[in-house]
């Protein structure tokens, strides 16, 4: 019975639930009495079942919005707008696949015979609390390529199957990256490159969180359609005005349809942020460790009891429409190949390679692990292998390519839990949500604006991780500052405004950088890959940092300026002043001992004292001259 209790609740100081649940009173009591320390759960901490499930649920909630958006957008806005059942299946398949891939990445398996074949041990999986999910990087490629095939009268479902097969083949590139020797990886990705990459990932994710907060990612990208100079052109002949009416800038949260950035949406998201502040002020240690899920549930509750013109923000129809149970392969799309998509997919896998290395670095940082150890290099190699393998598994599971999720590093930083067991619980929740589609229906019924209030805070913690990595660098070095400034200038620039190189959503091949509307499909695919590369801040910024790190020489040694002859040594002046004070004190003592002696002796003493004072005055004048 005791063992069962320990397995569920745990034992020891870190699991004193009375202390963990005691609320904080920040403005009461003695200032001398410090607040109880927050417990940090390291990587190999045998977390009990209850805590594992709670921590894992927070990770699942943190990633579910970004995880289901790519398949939902592809199936709704590209393949079949009206087929709700197909969209629900795509969401369930993405959840189950992400759970399975998370299990792969949590492990750290040695590949059999790798020592004999490659001369070193190779691994699959990072062995960290690093979760996997559907990658946003591949979303525009899938949209454009499937759209091209549908224009050529290929059914959208068949076109999706062709993209799955092409993705499997292109994933071999990342597998090749994973077997690159560790010393080369360390040279390509020194601390300055990792700091740049993690920071730019944090900037990009924070922007995505802002889109959610304003009403949703897709409608946020469509805001340009609301401009008064183009609003009347939307929906016109695409040969004259290459603008589509769907999707639009009207965000749908539940049954409420409002423009992006409406005060109602911003207010619901702000309720989550406000509750996070209250938990930080008054919450117990346990509440602070679970602040993500508590704040999200609070925002969900506010949205549930609120309405706009009698229309609910939480749509129960999504819960009713979801089947009770679903699983992989209840829908099948086939496996094919589409040549024009090869080049952009290869570029996308290069992007996810850089992203994965940055994610693993950030996970090491928030998990309080050493990024200079050999284990760090092995974990990067294992994570790249898992990325490639899981993208292949995802295609077989009818889902889009998977990669590591950056936002979960924010959960680790906030909850102070890096235990691998929380990762296993995350995989459990993801698979459970996918299999029991009613659970997925509940999750998908959370308004995007509420998710945004949570995700913008989580994603900013990834940015903080990048900034902390810069704290470990010698920023006084001209070389380091130049690499950082140049790469961040371009990376942050295209993240804030990617449309210098990228088409606005719903307006393909219109970016002035390279329009290419009349190009052949192969050249269009190459053009789309280049556009993705140049408009993805953490990719182009990281590549610039890698190139500059390779070509810029080390800083010349800084020689200390030699002291010229006759230079004043102020420390010596201080020493002489101390010696003068000591001599003056001893003189006073000697003079007092001579008091009461005969006049001759007194005259001698006074004369002696006068001589001493004259010497002291001369010494003082010398000091003043030197100081002058």
C-alpha positions in Angstrom: 0.0 0.0 0.0 2.9 2.4 0.9 4.6 1.6 -2.4 1.4 2.4 -4.4 1.0 5.7 -2.6 4.7 6.6 -3.3 4.2 5.6 -7.0 1.2 7.9 -7.3 2.1 10.8 -5.0 5.8 10.4 -4.4 7.8 10.8 -1.2 10.5 13.1 0.1 10.9 16.8 0.4 10.0 17.4 -3.2 6.6 15.9 -2.7 5.5 17.5 0.5 2.0 18.4 -0.8 1.1 20.4 2.3 4.0 22.7 1.7 3.5 22.5 -2.1 -0.1 23.6 -1.8 0.4 26.4 0.8 -0.5 29.7 -0.9 1.9 32.6 -1.0 1.2 35.9 0.8 3.8 38.2 -0.8 2.9 41.4 1.2 2.4 39.8 4.6 4.6 38.5 7.4 8.2 39.2 8.2 10.5 40.3 5.4 13.3 38.3 7.0 11.5 35.1 6.5 12.3 34.0 2.9 9.7 32.3 0.6 9.9 28.6 0.4 12.3 27.5 -2.5 10.7 26.2 -5.7 11.5 22.6 -6.3 13.4 21.8 -9.6 12.8 18.3 -11.0 15.9 17.2 -13.1 16.0 15.0 -16.1 16.1 11.6 -14.4 13.8 12.5 -11.5 11.4 9.6 -10.9 8.3 11.8 -11.0 5.2 10.2 -9.4 2.2 9.4 -11.5 0.0 12.3 -10.4 2.7 14.9 -11.0 3.7 13.4 -14.3 0.2 13.5 -15.6 -0.3 17.1 -14.6 3.0 18.2 -16.0 2.4 16.2 -19.2 -1.0 17.7 -19.6 0.5 21.2 -19.6 2.9 20.3 -22.3 0.1 18.8 -24.4 -2.0 21.9 -24.0 1.0 24.1 -24.9 1.6 22.3 -28.2 -2.0 21.3 -29.3 -2.7 24.6 -31.0 0.4 24.6 -33.1 0.1 20.8 -33.7 -3.3 20.7 -35.2 -3.2 23.9 -37.2 -1.1 22.7 -40.2 -3.3 19.7 -41.1 -6.5 21.6 -40.3 -5.4 24.4 -42.7 -4.4 22.0 -45.5 -7.5 20.0 -45.3 -10.0 22.8 -44.8 -8.6 25.5 -47.1 -6.8 23.5 -49.7 -8.2 20.0 -50.1 -11.9 20.0 -49.1 -13.5 23.0 -47.3 -16.8 21.2 -46.6 -15.5 17.8 -45.5 -15.6 18.2 -41.7 -15.1 14.4 -41.1 -11.8 14.5 -43.1 -10.7 17.5 -41.1 -11.4 15.8 -37.8 -9.5 12.7 -39.0 -6.5 14.8 -39.9 -6.5 16.4 -36.4 -6.8 12.9 -34.7 -4.0 11.5 -36.9 -1.7 14.5 -36.1 -2.3 14.0 -32.3 -1.6 10.3 -32.4 1.4 10.6 -34.6 2.9 13.4 -32.4 2.4 11.2 -29.4 4.2 8.2 -31.0 7.0 10.5 -32.3 7.4 12.1 -28.8 8.0 8.6 -27.4 10.8 8.0 -30.0 12.5 11.3 -29.2 12.3 10.8 -25.4 14.4 7.6 -25.8 18.1 7.5 -26.5 18.6 4.2 -28.2 22.0 3.2 -29.7 21.7 2.1 -33.3 23.0 -1.5 -33.7 26.2 -1.9 -35.6 26.7 1.9 -35.8 30.2 1.6 -34.3 31.3 -0.8 -37.0 29.7 0.9 -39.9 30.4 4.6 -39.0 33.3 4.3 -36.5 31.2 5.8 -33.7 28.1 5.1 -31.7 24.9 6.7 -33.2 21.6 7.2 -31.4 18.0 7.7 -32.1 16.2 10.2 -29.8 17.5 13.0 -27.6 16.8 11.4 -24.2 15.5 14.9 -23.1 12.1 16.2 -22.3 11.7 17.2 -25.9 8.4 16.7 -27.6 7.5 16.3 -31.3 4.7 17.7 -33.3 3.6 18.7 -36.8 5.9 21.3 -38.3 4.7 24.7 -39.5 7.7 24.9 -41.9 6.1 22.4 -44.3 2.6 24.1 -44.3 3.1 26.5 -47.3 4.9 23.8 -49.3 2.0 21.4 -48.9 -0.6 24.1 -49.6 1.1 25.3 -52.8 2.1 21.9 -54.2 -1.4 20.4 -53.5 -2.9 23.4 -55.1 -0.8 23.0 -58.2 -1.8 19.3 -58.5 -5.4 20.2 -58.1 -5.1 22.8 -60.8 -3.9 19.9 -63.0 -7.1 18.0 -62.2 -5.6 15.7 -59.6 -7.9 15.0 -56.7 -6.9 16.7 -53.5 -6.8 13.5 -51.4 -4.5 11.9 -54.0 -2.3 15.0 -54.1 -1.9 14.9 -50.4 -0.7 11.2 -50.7 1.8 12.3 -53.2 3.2 14.9 -50.8 3.4 12.3 -48.1 5.6 10.0 -50.3 7.8 12.9 -51.4 8.3 14.0 -47.8 9.4 10.5 -46.8 12.1 10.6 -49.5 13.3 14.1 -48.7 13.6 13.2 -44.9 16.7 11.2 -45.8 18.6 14.5 -46.0 18.1 15.2 -42.3 19.1 11.6 -41.6 22.4 12.4 -43.5 22.9 15.5 -41.3 22.5 13.3 -38.2 25.6 11.2 -39.0 27.9 14.2 -39.4 30.8 13.9 -36.9 30.2 15.7 -33.6 33.3 17.9 -34.0 31.9 19.3 -37.3 28.6 19.9 -35.7 30.3 21.7 -32.8 32.3 23.8 -35.4 29.2 24.7 -37.4 27.1 25.4 -34.3 29.3 27.0 -31.7 27.7 28.9 -28.7 27.1 32.1 -30.7 25.2 30.3 -33.5 23.1 28.4 -31.0 22.3 31.6 -29.1 21.3 33.3 -32.4 19.1 30.3 -33.4 17.3 30.0 -30.1 16.7 33.7 -29.9 15.3 33.9 -33.4 13.0 30.8 -32.8 11.7 32.7 -29.7 11.0 35.8 -31.7 9.2 33.8 -34.4 7.1 31.9 -31.8 6.2 35.0 -29.9 4.8 36.5 -33.1 2.8 33.3 -33.7 1.4 33.6 -30.2 0.3 37.2 -30.9 -1.6 35.9 -34.0 -3.4 33.4 -31.8 -4.2 36.1 -29.2 -5.8 38.4 -31.8 -8.2 35.7 -33.0 -6.2 33.1 -34.9 -3.1 32.4 -37.1 -4.8 32.1 -40.4 -7.1 35.1 -40.1 -4.1 37.0 -38.7 -2.2 36.4 -41.9 -5.2 37.7 -43.8 -5.4 41.1 -42.2 -4.0 42.7 -45.3 -7.2 41.9 -47.1 -9.1 44.4 -44.9 -7.1 47.3 -46.2 -9.4 49.8 -47.9 -7.4 49.7 -51.1 -7.9 46.0 -51.7 -11.0 45.0 -49.8 -13.2 45.6 -52.9 -10.9 43.4 -55.0 -11.1 40.2 -52.9 -12.9 37.4 -54.7 -12.5 39.0 -58.2 -11.2 37.1 -61.2 -7.9 35.5 -60.1 -6.5 36.1 -63.6 -7.0 39.9 -63.0 -6.6 40.1 -59.3 -4.7 37.1 -57.8 -6.5 37.3 -54.5 -8.8 34.6 -53.1 -11.8 35.3 -50.9 -11.1 32.4 -48.6 -9.6 32.4 -46.1 -10.5 35.9 -44.9 -9.5 38.2 -42.1 -12.6 37.4 -40.1 -11.6 35.2 -37.2 -14.0 32.5 -36.0 -13.8 31.6 -32.3 -16.7 29.3 -31.5 -19.7 30.8 -33.4 -18.4 34.4 -32.9 -17.0 35.9 -36.1 -15.1 39.2 -35.6 -12.2 40.9 -37.3 -8.7 40.0 -36.2 -7.6 42.0 -33.1 -11.2 42.7 -31.9 -11.3 43.9 -28.3 -13.5 40.9 -27.3 -10.7 38.5 -28.4 -8.0 40.5 -26.8 -9.9 40.6 -23.6 -10.3 36.8 -23.4 -6.6 36.3 -24.0 -5.8 38.9 -21.4 -7.8 36.9 -18.8 -5.2 34.1 -19.1 -2.3 36.5 -18.7 -4.0 38.1 -15.7 -4.6 34.8 -14.0 -0.9 33.9 -14.6 0.1 37.0 -12.7 -2.3 36.2 -9.8 -0.8 32.7 -9.6 2.7 34.1 -9.5 1.7 36.5 -6.7 -0.5 34.3 -4.5 -0.2 30.8 -5.8 1.3 27.9 -4.0 4.4 26.1 -5.3 2.1 23.4 -6.7 0.0 26.0 -8.5 3.0 27.7 -9.9 4.3 24.4 -11.3 0.8 23.9 -12.9 0.2 27.6 -13.9 -0.1 26.9 -17.6 -3.0 24.5 -17.4 -4.7 26.5 -14.6 -4.6 29.7 -16.5 -5.8 28.1 -19.7 -8.7 26.5 -17.9 -9.6 29.8 -16.3 -9.6 31.5 -19.7 -11.6 28.6 -21.1 -14.1 29.0 -18.3 -14.4 32.8 -19.0 -15.0 32.1 -22.6 -17.6 29.4 -21.8 -19.7 31.7 -19.8 -19.4 34.6 -22.2 -21.2 35.4 -25.4 -21.3 38.0 -28.2 -24.8 38.9 -29.3 -26.0 35.6 -27.8 -23.4 33.7 -29.8 -21.0 31.5 -27.8 -17.2 31.6 -27.9 -17.0 27.9 -27.2 -18.6 25.8 -30.0 -20.0 22.6 -28.6 -20.8 21.5 -32.2 -17.1 20.5 -32.5 -17.4 18.2 -29.6 -20.7 16.6 -30.9 -19.2 16.3 -34.5 -16.2 14.4 -33.3 -16.5 10.6 -33.3 -16.2 8.8 -30.0 -13.2 6.8 -31.0 -10.9 7.2 -34.0 -7.5 5.8 -35.0 -4.9 5.9 -37.7 -5.6 4.6 -41.2 -9.4 4.9 -41.0 -8.7 7.2 -44.0 -6.0 6.4 -46.5 -4.5 8.7 -49.1 -1.9 6.5 -50.7 1.8 7.1 -51.1 3.0 8.8 -54.2 5.7 11.2 -55.5 5.6 14.8 -56.8 8.9 15.9 -58.4 8.4 19.7 -58.3 8.1 19.6 -54.5 11.5 18.0 -53.9 13.7 21.1 -53.8 11.4 23.1 -51.5 11.1 20.1 -49.2 14.8 19.6 -49.1 15.2 23.3 -48.1 12.5 22.8 -45.5 14.3 19.8 -44.0 17.5 22.0 -43.8 15.4 24.6 -41.9 14.1 22.0 -39.4 17.7 20.7 -38.9 18.8 24.1 -37.8 15.6 24.5 -35.7 16.1 21.1 -34.0 19.7 22.0 -33.0 18.4 25.2 -31.5 15.6 23.4 -29.7 17.9 20.9 -28.1 20.3 23.7 -27.0 17.4 25.5 -25.4 16.2 22.3 -23.7 19.6 21.8 -22.3 19.7 25.3 -21.0 16.3 25.2 -19.2 17.0 21.7 -18.0 20.2 23.0 -16.3 22.4 20.6 -18.3 25.9 21.4 -19.7 26.0 22.4 -23.4 29.7 21.8 -23.6 29.6 18.1 -22.7 29.9 15.1 -25.1 26.4 14.1 -24.1 25.1 17.3 -25.6 26.6 16.4 -29.0 25.1 12.9 -28.8 21.7 14.3 -28.0 21.8 16.6 -30.9 22.7 13.7 -33.2 20.0 11.5 -31.7 17.4 14.3 -32.0 18.2 14.8 -35.7 17.9 11.1 -36.3 14.5 11.1 -34.5 13.4 14.1 -36.6 14.1 12.3 -39.8 12.7 8.9 -38.6 9.6 10.5 -37.2 8.9 12.5 -40.4 9.0 9.1 -42.3 6.7 7.5 -39.6 4.4 10.5 -39.9 3.9 10.0 -43.6 3.1 6.3 -43.0 0.6 7.5 -40.4 -1.1 9.8 -42.9 0.3 12.9 -41.1 2.5 15.8 -42.1 6.3 15.8 -41.2 7.1 16.1 -37.5 9.9 18.0 -35.7 10.8 19.1 -32.2 8.6 21.7 -30.6 10.3 24.8 -29.3 7.4 26.1 -27.1 7.7 23.3 -24.6 11.0 24.7 -23.4 8.9 27.5 -22.0 6.8 25.0 -20.1 10.0 23.5 -18.6 11.2 27.0 -17.6 8.0 27.9 -15.9 7.2 24.6 -14.2 10.8 23.8 -13.2 10.2 20.3 -14.3 12.7 18.7 -16.8 11.9 15.1 -15.9 11.6 12.7 -18.8 8.5 11.1 -17.1 6.6 14.3 -17.9 7.4 13.7 -21.5 6.0 10.2 -21.4 2.8 11.6 -19.9 2.7 14.2 -22.7 2.8 11.4 -25.2 0.0 9.6 -23.3 -2.2 12.6 -23.4 -1.6 13.3 -27.1 -2.4 9.7 -28.1 -5.5 9.7 -25.8 -6.7 12.9 -27.4 -6.3 11.4 -30.8 -7.9 8.1 -30.1 -10.8 9.5 -28.1 -11.8 12.1 -30.5 -14.3 13.7 -28.1 -11.3 14.8 -26.0 -9.8 16.2 -29.2 -13.1 18.0 -29.8 -13.0 19.6 -26.4 -9.4 20.8 -27.0 -10.2 22.1 -30.4 -13.2 24.0 -29.0 -10.9 26.2 -26.9 -11.0 29.6 -28.6 -7.8 30.6 -30.4 -7.7 33.9 -28.6 -7.6 32.0 -25.2 -4.8 29.8 -26.5 -3.0 32.9 -27.6 -3.0 34.4 -24.1 -1.2 31.3 -22.9 1.1 30.7 -25.9 2.5 34.2 -26.2 3.7 33.9 -22.6 5.1 30.4 -23.1 6.8 31.3 -26.4 8.5 34.4 -24.9 10.2 32.1 -22.5 12.0 30.5 -25.4 13.2 34.0 -26.3 14.5 34.4 -22.8 16.4 31.1 -23.1 18.1 32.6 -26.2 19.0 35.8 -24.4 20.4 33.8 -21.5 22.7 31.9 -24.0 24.1 35.3 -25.1 24.9 35.9 -21.4 27.4 33.1 -21.6 29.3 34.7 -24.5 32.0 37.3 -24.4 30.0 40.2 -25.8 33.1 42.5 -25.5 34.6 40.5 -28.4 34.2 42.5 -31.6 33.9 39.2 -33.6 31.0 37.9 -31.4 29.2 41.2 -31.5 29.5 41.4 -35.3 28.3 37.9 -35.9 25.4 38.4 -33.5 24.4 41.8 -34.8 24.5 40.8 -38.5 22.6 37.5 -38.1 20.0 39.1 -35.7 19.5 42.0 -38.0 18.4 39.9 -40.9 16.7 37.2 -38.8 14.6 39.5 -36.7 13.9 41.7 -39.7 12.4 39.0 -41.9 10.6 37.5 -38.8 8.9 40.8 -38.1 8.2 41.5 -41.8 8.6 38.3 -44.0 6.8 39.8 -47.0 10.0 41.1 -48.6 10.5 37.6 -49.8 7.3 35.7 -49.0 3.9 35.8 -50.7 1.0 37.0 -48.5 -1.3 34.1 -47.7 -4.0 33.7 -50.4 -1.9 35.5 -53.0 0.6 33.1 -54.4 3.5 34.1 -56.7 2.9 37.9 -56.1 6.0 38.7 -54.0 8.0 41.3 -56.0 11.3 39.6 -55.1 10.5 36.8 -57.5 6.9 36.6 -58.8 7.3 33.5 -61.1 3.6 33.1 -61.8 4.4 32.0 -65.4 7.3 29.7 -64.4 7.1 25.9 -65.0 6.2 23.8 -62.0 9.8 22.7 -61.2 11.0 26.3 -61.1 8.0 27.4 -59.1 8.8 24.7 -56.5 12.4 25.9 -56.3 11.2 29.5 -56.0 8.9 28.6 -53.2 11.7 26.8 -51.3 14.0 29.9 -51.7 11.1 32.1 -50.5 10.6 29.9 -47.4 14.3 30.0 -46.6 14.6 33.7 -46.9 11.5 34.5 -45.0 12.1 32.2 -42.1 14.1 34.3 -39.7 15.7 31.5 -37.6 16.8 29.8 -40.7 18.4 32.6 -42.7 19.8 34.2 -39.5 21.4 30.9 -38.4 23.0 30.3 -41.8 24.4 33.9 -41.7 25.8 33.2 -38.3 27.3 29.9 -39.4 29.0 31.5 -42.5 30.3 34.5 -40.5 31.6 32.2 -37.8 33.5 30.2 -40.5 35.1 33.1 -42.3 35.8 35.7 -39.7 39.2 35.4 -37.9 39.5 35.5 -34.2 40.0 38.8 -32.4 43.6 39.9 -32.2 45.0 39.7 -28.6 44.5 42.9 -26.7 47.8 43.9 -25.2 47.8 46.0 -22.0 49.2 49.4 -22.6 52.7 49.6 -21.1 53.1 52.2 -18.4 55.3 55.0 -19.5 58.2 56.3 -17.5 57.1 58.9 -15.0 53.5 57.7 -15.0 51.8 58.3 -11.7 50.9 55.2 -9.7 47.9 56.3 -7.6 48.1 53.2 -5.5 51.6 54.1 -4.4 50.3 57.6 -3.5 47.8 56.0 -1.3 50.4 53.9 0.4 52.6 56.9 1.0 49.7 58.7 2.5 49.1 55.8 4.9 52.8 55.8 5.9 52.6 59.6 6.5 49.5 59.1 8.8 51.3 56.4 10.8 54.5 58.5 11.2 52.4 61.4 12.4 50.6 59.3 15.0 53.9 57.9 16.3 55.3 61.4 16.6 52.4 62.5 18.7 52.9 59.5 21.0 56.6 60.3 21.4 55.9 64.0 22.1 53.5 63.1 24.9 56.0 60.9 26.7 58.4 63.7 26.9 55.9 65.9 28.8 57.0 66.7 32.5 60.8 66.5 31.8 63.2 69.4 32.4 63.1 72.5 30.3 66.1 71.4 28.3 64.5 68.2 27.5 61.2 69.9 26.8 63.0 72.3 24.4 64.6 69.4 22.7 61.3 67.7 22.5 59.5 70.7 21.1 62.5 71.4 18.8 62.4 67.8 17.7 58.7 68.0 17.3 59.1 71.2 15.2 61.7 69.5 13.0 59.3 66.6 12.5 56.5 68.9 11.5 58.7 70.7 9.1 59.6 67.4 7.4 56.0 66.5 7.4 55.1 69.7 5.7 57.8 69.2 3.1 56.5 65.6 2.5 52.9 66.9 2.2 54.0 69.5 -0.4 55.7 66.7 -2.4 52.5 64.7 -2.4 50.5 67.7 -3.6 53.0 68.4 -6.4 52.8 64.7 -7.5 49.0 64.8 -7.4 49.0 68.0 -9.4 
